[in-house]
Amino acid sequence: MTRQIVLNAFDMNCVTHIVAGTWRHPESQAARYKDLEYWTDLAKLLERGLFDGLFIADVLGIYDVYAGGPEAALRSGAQVPVNDPLLVVPAMAAATQHLGFGITAATSFEHPYSFARRMSTLDHLTKGRVGWNIVTGYLESAARNHGLDTITPHADRYDIADEYTEVLYKLWEGSWEDDAVGAEPGRAHYADPAKVHPIEHLGKHFRVPGIHLCEPSIQRTPVLYQAGASHRGKQFGAENAEVIFIGAPTKEVLREAVADIRTRASDAGRDPYDVKIVNGHVAVTGASPQAARDRYEDFRRYTDPEGALALWSGWLGSDLSRFDLDDPVAVTDNEYLKSSVQMFGQGQWTLRDFIDAHAIDAEGGFSVGGPTEVADDLQSWVEETDVDGFNLTNVITPGSFADFIDHVVPELQRRGVYKTAYEEGSLRHKLFGRGARLPESHRAARYRRVTEEATR
């Protein structure tokens, strides 16, 4: 069977997610992010395009590294103000039947006991269509506003995440037996106490003695997403994640990253293809190549360099206002920035060149063209790198997604590399085709009390 491309829409509950400034475009509806109808309309659009999921980013802090304050981020709406990603999901689920929802939540700022209940509730309400994007947090402002003096050191954050997920797996997978609950006529009791178990967790970071508050949902554990790029982050992903997000700008970089992830997953005792790998991608398209190029040039007129600098300063943890925009990137003290430029083969780029080049294609690959050109490009990324699919970032919302669905999806379907209908069942079953539950090879399976038969 021809390999089917996985497609997620990448968005955030704010006016500016990745591409700063384009909320001002006359077609953009980004400023409607506060309206529930914006989200339900987006969900219905994505389901029309047979997208696997809507991947919702989130932060719990402000981008205040640039110029030492939040002013640039506030002026550009760069991920602030930002609303809670979880609260829009039930309405979107009610408006759709198949679309999955990947929700970003950090292990650093919420106790796992309450988080377990929130995700189980969503899995119930969505009928098994929810995923969790596991992040550890990276903004100093988030740490300070949650009562910490500074962000926890990187390695320690992953130690916390290891225990955090252990607590969750115990709650989701082991606290309630499959047949602990029954509501059939004539049954005297709703839940059998003998089949509901306290997890008795006592660890370095968390103490959770009791039972999970929710009865088992369709998936029990939501589909697990992750995007760590460091050595420690990659190892965590290999042991836990089912979908890993990468932001590789070239096929060479992506090919190496995909091979590394699959090797790490195998070393962790998993099938290397139990992990779906998706790369960030921006596709600007139209009915013809010229229409797409015209659209791209139109979008560029609305980009906001100051907003881009605010975002990049936060992502890099380095105040880019310290440098003149016409300074070569080589003079900066940020190794990620310098290596990023080298990956593009542009060693003499100035900071202005870098920001200009990344005004739209900030995370991952980039395509501008008609349906044939974009489909060719996406297929070549899959065939040459072994990646499973893409997280599509919008330039304007929902217009970028609508353009892709109207022009590129039919071409991918014509080639047999993209589905023409959804499978029934949970998000996990749609992605992997073998039921709603995690496989026995996953780390979480060790916390099950009995061998469970996966259900659809």
C-alpha positions as CSV (number, residue, x, y, z in Angstrom):
1,M,0.0,0.0,0.0
2,T,1.2,3.5,-0.9
3,R,2.4,5.4,2.1
4,Q,-0.2,8.0,3.2
5,I,0.9,11.5,4.2
6,V,0.0,12.6,7.7
7,L,-1.3,16.2,7.9
8,N,-1.8,18.4,10.9
9,A,-2.8,22.0,11.0
10,F,-0.6,24.0,13.3
11,D,-2.3,26.9,15.1
12,M,-2.5,28.6,18.5
13,N,-5.2,30.3,20.5
14,C,-3.9,33.8,19.8
15,V,-3.7,36.4,17.1
16,T,-0.1,35.7,16.1
17,H,1.4,32.2,16.2
18,I,4.5,31.9,14.0
19,V,4.1,34.5,11.2
20,A,4.2,37.9,12.8
21,G,2.1,40.7,11.3
22,T,-0.2,38.9,8.9
23,W,-3.1,39.1,11.2
24,R,-3.5,42.6,9.6
25,H,-4.1,41.0,6.1
26,P,-7.7,41.8,5.0
27,E,-8.5,38.1,4.6
28,S,-7.1,37.0,8.0
29,Q,-9.6,36.1,10.7
30,A,-6.9,35.6,13.3
31,A,-8.4,38.4,15.5
32,R,-11.5,36.2,15.8
33,Y,-9.6,33.7,17.9
34,K,-11.8,34.8,20.9
35,D,-15.0,33.6,19.1
36,L,-16.0,30.0,19.5
37,E,-17.4,30.0,15.9
38,Y,-13.9,30.8,14.6
39,W,-12.7,27.5,16.1
40,T,-15.7,25.4,15.1
41,D,-15.6,26.8,11.5
42,L,-11.8,26.0,11.4
43,A,-12.4,22.4,12.7
44,K,-15.1,21.8,10.0
45,L,-12.8,23.2,7.3
46,L,-9.9,20.9,8.4
47,E,-12.3,17.9,8.5
48,R,-13.4,18.7,5.0
49,G,-9.7,18.5,4.0
50,L,-9.4,15.1,5.9
51,F,-6.7,16.5,8.1
52,D,-5.5,14.1,10.8
53,G,-5.5,16.7,13.5
54,L,-5.3,20.3,14.7
55,F,-2.1,20.7,16.6
56,I,-2.6,23.6,19.1
57,A,0.6,25.2,20.4
58,D,0.7,27.1,23.8
59,V,2.9,29.0,26.1
60,L,2.3,30.1,29.7
61,G,4.6,33.1,29.6
62,I,5.4,36.2,27.6
63,Y,8.1,36.8,25.0
64,D,10.0,39.4,27.0
65,V,13.6,38.6,26.0
66,Y,13.8,41.1,23.1
67,A,14.8,44.5,24.4
68,G,14.3,43.2,28.0
69,G,10.5,43.5,28.0
70,P,7.2,42.4,26.5
71,E,6.5,45.6,24.5
72,A,7.5,44.2,21.1
73,A,5.5,41.1,21.6
74,L,2.5,43.0,22.7
75,R,2.6,45.4,19.8
76,S,2.8,42.6,17.3
77,G,0.5,40.2,19.2
78,A,3.3,37.6,19.2
79,Q,1.7,34.8,21.2
80,V,0.2,37.3,23.6
81,P,-2.6,37.7,24.5
82,V,-3.1,34.0,24.4
83,N,-6.1,31.9,25.5
84,D,-6.3,28.4,26.9
85,P,-6.0,25.7,24.2
86,L,-8.1,23.1,26.0
87,L,-11.3,25.0,26.4
88,V,-12.0,25.3,22.6
89,V,-11.7,21.6,22.0
90,P,-15.1,20.2,23.1
91,A,-16.9,22.7,20.8
92,M,-14.7,21.7,17.9
93,A,-15.3,18.0,18.7
94,A,-19.0,18.5,18.7
95,A,-18.8,20.2,15.3
96,T,-16.9,17.3,13.8
97,Q,-16.7,13.5,13.7
98,H,-13.1,12.6,12.9
99,L,-10.6,15.4,13.4
100,G,-8.1,14.9,16.1
101,F,-6.8,17.5,18.5
102,G,-3.2,17.7,19.8
103,I,-3.1,20.0,22.8
104,T,0.1,21.5,24.2
105,A,0.6,21.5,28.0
106,A,3.8,21.8,30.0
107,T,5.0,19.4,32.7
108,S,6.5,22.2,34.7
109,F,3.5,24.2,35.8
110,E,0.6,21.9,36.5
111,H,0.3,19.0,38.9
112,P,-0.2,15.7,37.0
113,Y,-3.1,14.6,39.2
114,S,-5.4,17.4,38.0
115,F,-4.0,17.3,34.5
116,A,-4.8,13.6,34.2
117,R,-8.5,14.4,34.9
118,R,-8.6,17.2,32.3
119,M,-7.2,15.0,29.6
120,S,-9.4,12.0,30.4
121,T,-12.4,14.3,30.4
122,L,-11.4,15.6,26.9
123,D,-10.9,12.0,25.7
124,H,-14.4,11.1,26.9
125,L,-16.0,14.2,25.3
126,T,-14.1,13.8,22.0
127,K,-14.8,10.1,21.8
128,G,-11.1,9.3,21.8
129,R,-9.8,12.1,19.5
130,V,-7.4,13.9,21.8
131,G,-3.6,14.0,22.0
132,W,-1.2,15.7,24.4
133,N,1.9,17.6,23.1
134,I,4.3,17.1,26.0
135,V,6.5,20.1,26.6
136,T,8.7,21.1,29.5
137,G,8.5,24.9,29.1
138,Y,11.3,27.3,28.1
139,L,10.2,30.8,28.9
140,E,11.7,32.5,32.0
141,S,8.5,34.6,32.3
142,A,6.4,31.5,32.7
143,A,8.6,30.2,35.5
144,R,8.6,33.6,37.3
145,N,4.8,33.8,37.1
146,H,4.4,30.3,38.5
147,G,6.4,31.2,41.6
148,L,9.9,30.1,40.6
149,D,12.9,32.3,40.7
150,T,14.0,31.1,37.3
151,I,13.3,28.4,34.7
152,T,14.3,24.9,36.0
153,P,17.6,23.7,34.3
154,H,17.0,21.8,31.1
155,A,18.1,18.4,32.3
156,D,16.1,18.7,35.5
157,R,13.0,19.6,33.5
158,Y,13.2,16.3,31.7
159,D,13.8,14.5,34.9
160,I,10.5,16.0,36.1
161,A,8.8,15.1,32.8
162,D,9.9,11.5,33.2
163,E,8.2,11.3,36.6
164,Y,5.3,13.4,35.5
165,T,4.5,10.9,32.7
166,E,5.0,8.0,35.0
167,V,2.3,9.4,37.3
168,L,0.0,9.9,34.4
169,Y,0.6,6.4,33.0
170,K,-0.2,4.9,36.4
171,L,-3.4,6.9,36.6
172,W,-4.6,6.4,33.0
173,E,-3.5,2.9,32.5
174,G,-3.5,1.2,35.9
175,S,-5.9,2.8,38.3
176,W,-9.2,1.4,36.8
177,E,-9.6,-2.0,35.4
178,D,-11.5,-2.3,32.1
179,D,-14.6,-3.7,33.6
180,A,-14.6,-1.6,36.8
181,V,-17.7,0.3,35.6
182,G,-21.0,-0.8,34.4
183,A,-24.3,1.0,33.8
184,E,-26.4,-1.9,32.4
185,P,-30.0,-2.4,33.6
186,G,-30.2,-4.3,36.9
187,R,-26.7,-3.6,38.0
188,A,-26.7,-2.5,41.7
189,H,-23.5,-0.5,41.7
190,Y,-21.9,1.8,39.1
191,A,-18.3,1.1,40.0
192,D,-16.7,-2.0,41.6
193,P,-14.3,-0.8,44.3
194,A,-12.3,-4.0,44.0
195,K,-11.4,-3.0,40.5
196,V,-10.4,0.6,41.2
197,H,-6.8,0.9,42.6
198,P,-4.8,3.7,44.2
199,I,-1.5,4.2,42.4
200,E,0.6,4.8,45.6
201,H,3.1,6.9,43.8
202,L,5.9,8.4,45.9
203,G,8.7,10.0,43.9
204,K,11.3,12.7,44.0
205,H,8.9,15.4,42.6
206,F,5.4,14.1,43.1
207,R,3.4,12.2,45.7
208,V,0.1,10.8,44.4
209,P,-1.3,8.0,46.6
210,G,-4.9,7.8,45.3
211,I,-7.0,6.7,42.4
212,H,-7.6,8.4,39.1
213,L,-10.7,10.5,39.3
214,C,-12.0,9.5,35.9
215,E,-13.2,6.1,34.7
216,P,-11.3,4.8,31.6
217,S,-11.8,6.8,28.4
218,I,-11.6,5.3,24.9
219,Q,-7.9,5.7,24.5
220,R,-7.0,5.8,28.3
221,T,-3.8,7.6,27.5
222,P,-4.2,10.4,24.9
223,V,-2.0,10.2,21.8
224,L,1.4,11.4,22.8
225,Y,3.1,14.2,20.8
226,Q,6.5,15.7,21.5
227,A,8.9,18.1,19.9
228,G,12.2,18.1,21.9
229,A,15.3,18.9,19.8
230,S,18.0,18.4,22.4
231,H,19.7,15.1,23.1
232,R,17.7,14.7,26.3
233,G,14.5,15.8,24.5
234,K,15.1,13.3,21.7
235,Q,15.6,10.5,24.2
236,F,12.4,11.4,26.0
237,G,10.5,11.4,22.7
238,A,11.9,8.0,21.7
239,E,10.7,6.5,24.9
240,N,7.3,8.2,25.1
241,A,6.1,10.0,21.9
242,E,3.8,8.6,19.2
243,V,4.0,11.7,17.1
244,I,7.2,13.8,17.0
245,F,7.3,17.3,15.5
246,I,10.5,18.6,13.9
247,G,11.3,22.0,12.4
248,A,14.0,21.0,10.0
249,P,14.7,23.6,7.3
250,T,16.3,21.3,4.8
251,K,15.9,17.7,3.6
252,E,19.4,16.8,4.7
253,V,18.8,18.0,8.2
254,L,15.4,16.3,8.3
255,R,16.8,13.0,7.0
256,E,19.4,12.8,9.7
257,A,16.8,13.7,12.4
258,V,14.3,11.1,11.3
259,A,16.9,8.4,11.2
260,D,18.1,9.3,14.7
261,I,14.6,9.2,16.1
262,R,13.9,5.8,14.6
263,T,17.1,4.4,15.9
264,R,16.4,5.8,19.4
265,A,12.9,4.3,19.3
266,S,14.3,0.9,18.4
267,D,16.9,1.1,21.1
268,A,14.0,1.8,23.5
269,G,12.4,-1.5,22.5
270,R,9.8,0.1,20.2
271,D,9.1,-0.4,16.5
272,P,10.8,2.5,14.8
273,Y,7.5,3.2,12.9
274,D,5.4,3.3,16.1
275,V,6.5,6.9,15.9
276,K,5.0,9.2,13.3
277,I,7.4,12.0,12.5
278,V,6.0,15.3,11.1
279,N,8.0,18.3,9.9
280,G,6.9,21.9,10.1
281,H,6.0,23.2,6.7
282,V,4.5,26.4,5.2
283,A,2.8,26.0,1.8
284,V,1.6,29.1,-0.1
285,T,-0.5,27.9,-3.0
286,G,-3.2,28.9,-5.5
287,A,-4.8,27.7,-8.6
288,S,-1.6,28.3,-10.6
289,P,2.1,28.9,-9.9
290,Q,1.7,32.6,-10.7
291,A,-1.3,32.9,-8.4
292,A,0.7,31.3,-5.6
293,R,3.7,33.7,-6.2
294,D,1.4,36.7,-6.2
295,R,-0.2,35.5,-3.0
296,Y,3.2,35.0,-1.4
297,E,4.3,38.6,-2.3
298,D,1.0,39.9,-1.0
299,F,1.6,38.1,2.4
300,R,5.1,39.5,2.7
301,R,3.8,43.1,2.7
302,Y,2.1,42.4,6.0
303,T,4.9,40.7,7.9
304,D,6.2,42.4,11.1
305,P,10.1,42.3,11.6
306,E,9.8,43.5,15.2
307,G,7.3,40.8,16.0
308,A,9.6,38.2,14.4
309,L,12.5,39.5,16.4
310,A,10.5,39.2,19.6
311,L,9.6,35.6,18.8
312,W,13.1,34.6,17.8
313,S,14.6,36.2,20.8
314,G,12.3,34.1,23.0
315,W,12.9,30.9,21.1
316,L,16.7,31.4,21.2
317,G,16.8,32.8,24.7
318,S,19.0,35.6,23.4
319,D,18.1,39.4,23.1
320,L,18.6,40.1,19.4
321,S,18.0,43.9,20.1
322,R,21.7,43.9,21.2
323,F,22.8,43.6,17.6
324,D,22.5,45.8,14.6
325,L,20.2,44.3,11.9
326,D,23.0,44.7,9.4
327,D,25.6,42.9,11.5
328,P,26.6,39.5,10.1
329,V,24.9,36.7,12.1
330,A,28.4,35.4,12.9
331,V,28.9,38.2,15.4
332,T,26.0,37.1,17.5
333,D,26.7,34.9,20.5
334,N,23.9,32.4,19.8
335,E,25.1,29.1,18.4
336,Y,21.7,28.0,17.3
337,L,21.2,31.1,15.2
338,K,24.7,30.7,13.6
339,S,24.2,27.0,12.9
340,S,20.7,27.7,11.4
341,V,22.2,30.1,8.9
342,Q,24.9,27.6,8.1
343,M,22.3,24.9,7.4
344,F,20.9,27.2,4.7
345,G,24.4,27.6,3.3
346,Q,24.3,31.4,3.9
347,G,27.3,32.1,6.1
348,Q,27.4,35.8,5.3
349,W,23.8,36.5,6.1
350,T,23.1,39.5,8.3
351,L,20.5,39.4,11.1
352,R,18.2,41.4,8.7
353,D,18.6,38.7,6.0
354,F,17.8,36.0,8.5
355,I,14.6,37.7,9.8
356,D,13.6,38.6,6.3
357,A,14.1,35.0,5.1
358,H,12.2,33.6,8.0
359,A,9.4,36.1,8.0
360,I,7.0,33.4,6.7
361,D,8.9,30.1,6.8
362,A,10.0,30.2,10.4
363,E,9.8,26.5,11.3
364,G,10.6,23.8,8.8
365,G,10.1,23.5,5.0
366,F,8.6,25.9,2.6
367,S,6.7,25.7,-0.7
368,V,5.3,28.3,-3.0
369,G,3.5,27.0,-6.1
370,G,0.4,25.7,-7.7
371,P,-1.1,22.3,-6.8
372,T,1.4,20.2,-8.8
373,E,4.5,22.1,-7.5
374,V,3.5,21.9,-3.8
375,A,2.4,18.2,-4.1
376,D,5.8,17.4,-5.8
377,D,7.6,19.2,-3.1
378,L,5.8,17.4,-0.2
379,Q,6.2,14.0,-1.9
380,S,9.9,14.6,-2.3
381,W,10.3,15.5,1.4
382,V,8.6,12.2,2.3
383,E,10.5,10.0,-0.2
384,E,13.9,11.5,0.5
385,T,13.8,11.8,4.3
386,D,11.4,9.0,5.5
387,V,9.3,11.6,7.3
388,D,5.6,10.6,7.8
389,G,4.0,14.0,7.1
390,F,3.7,17.7,8.0
391,N,2.5,20.2,10.5
392,L,1.2,22.9,8.2
393,T,1.7,26.4,9.6
394,N,-0.7,29.1,8.4
395,V,0.4,32.5,7.0
396,I,-3.2,33.7,7.3
397,T,-6.0,31.8,9.0
398,P,-8.1,30.1,7.9
399,G,-7.1,31.2,4.4
400,S,-3.8,29.3,4.2
401,F,-5.6,26.0,5.2
402,A,-8.5,26.7,2.8
403,D,-6.0,27.2,-0.1
404,F,-4.2,24.0,0.7
405,I,-7.5,22.0,1.0
406,D,-8.9,23.4,-2.2
407,H,-5.8,23.1,-4.3
408,V,-3.3,20.7,-3.0
409,V,-5.4,18.0,-1.2
410,P,-7.1,16.9,-4.5
411,E,-3.7,16.6,-6.2
412,L,-2.3,14.5,-3.4
413,Q,-5.4,12.3,-3.5
414,R,-5.1,11.9,-7.2
415,R,-1.6,10.5,-6.7
416,G,-2.8,8.1,-4.0
417,V,-0.6,9.5,-1.2
418,Y,-3.4,11.1,0.8
419,K,-6.6,9.5,2.1
420,T,-9.9,10.0,0.4
421,A,-11.9,9.1,3.6
422,Y,-11.4,8.8,7.3
423,E,-11.2,5.5,9.1
424,E,-13.7,5.1,11.9
425,G,-12.3,5.0,15.5
426,S,-10.1,6.9,17.8
427,L,-7.3,9.3,16.9
428,R,-4.7,6.6,17.7
429,H,-6.5,4.0,15.5
430,K,-6.7,6.5,12.7
431,L,-2.9,7.1,12.9
432,F,-1.7,3.5,13.5
433,G,-4.6,1.2,12.5
434,R,-4.6,-1.1,15.4
435,G,-7.0,0.1,18.0
436,A,-7.4,2.8,20.6
437,R,-4.9,1.7,23.2
438,L,-1.1,2.1,23.4
439,P,0.8,-1.0,22.2
440,E,2.4,-3.3,24.7
441,S,5.9,-2.1,23.6
442,H,5.2,1.4,25.0
443,R,6.6,2.4,28.3
444,A,3.1,3.1,29.7
445,A,2.0,-0.6,29.2
446,R,4.1,-1.7,32.2
447,Y,1.6,0.0,34.5
448,R,-1.4,-1.9,33.3
449,R,-2.9,-4.4,35.8
450,V,-4.2,-6.8,33.1
451,T,-3.5,-7.4,29.5
452,E,-6.0,-5.3,27.6
453,E,-7.6,-6.0,24.3
454,A,-7.3,-2.8,22.2
455,T,-10.7,-1.4,21.2
456,R,-11.7,0.7,18.4
